[in-house]
């Protein structure tokens, strides 16, 4: 089973499926820990929680979209083109959502740079 953690570290079931990517921890705290070393939700050590989480989400969603595309290809080979078509539509929506998350990530990086320059 694929396990997610919320911002408080609580486990959230995400569904059972096979993956090629790492599933040690899929939550907000893990994203912050990866980017900052440790994360305190109320603006403690990790100033860039939002950056860490957005970056994590883009990468994670990209992996899921690739898995879904692979699944669609397998279903097409099995003669289930109608099922594959629906999955491909879902992949398109993943990609569209990720486009918006990437734009947000880019804008957020710019704000971080502006704030850092203003502090100097």
N, C-alpha and C positions, 0 to 999 in steps of 0.2 A: 504494500500500500504506500502511496505517495503521501507524505506528511508535510503539512505547512505549520508554521508557528505564527501566532499573531504578535503584535508589538509588545505584548507582555510575556512572550515566550510560551504561551499555552498552545498545545497541539491542536491542529485543525485537520480533519481528514480531507483529502483532496481527490480521492478516487484511486482505484486500483488499475495500474497499467505499467507496462515495461518502459524503462527509460535508459538512455545512454549517458545521461548527465548525473552529476553528483546530487545526492539527496540528504546530505547530513543535516541541513537545516534550511528551510525555505521561508523564513520569516523576516520581518522588519529588523529585529534585533540582529539577525545574522548578517543582513545586508550592511547594517551600520558597523557591526564588528569587523567585517571584511574591509570596509573603507576606513574606519577610524580606530580600530583596536578595541573600543568599548563604546557603549551607547547608553545614554541616560535620556529617556523620552522627553523630559521637561527642559531641554536646552542645556544639558550638562556638558560632558566632555565632547560630544560629537556635534559640531556646528552643522555639518553637512549631511544630516540624516536624510533629508529630502533627496539630495544628489545620490547618495548611496542606494536608496530605495528605488528611485527612478531607473538608475543604471541597472540594478539587479532585475527589475521588472522587464525591461527591454530585452535583456539577455535571456531571461527565463521564457518569455513569450515567444521569442525567436526559436528557441529549442522546441517548444510545443508545436509551433506552426510547422517546423520541419518534420516532426514526428507524425503530425496529421497528414502532411503531404505524402509521406512514405506509406501511411496506412491507406490513403486514397489510391495510390498506385497498386498496392496489393489487392484491394477490392476490385479495381478495374480488371486485373488479371483473372479474378474469380468470376468475371461476368456481371459484377454488381455496379455497373456504371452509374445508375441512379443514386446509389448510396455514396459512391465516390464523388459525384458531382456536388452533393450537399456538403461533404467534408471540404471540398475545394472552395466552396463558397465561404465556409467558416474560416478557412485559411486566409482568404482574401480579407475578411473582417479583422482577423488577428493582425495582418500586415498593415491594414489601415489604422487600427488602434496603435500599433507600434510606431507608425509614422508620427502620430500626434504625441506619443510619449517621447520620441526622439526630439521633436521640436521643443517640447517642454524642457527636456534635459539640456538642450543647447541654450535656451533662454535662461534657464536657471544657472548654468555655468557662467554666462555673461554677467548675471546679477552678482554671483559670488566674486568674480574678478573686480567688478565695479566697487563692491563693498570693501574688498581687500585693499584696493587702490585708495579708497576714501579714508581707510584707517591708517594708511602710511603717511 
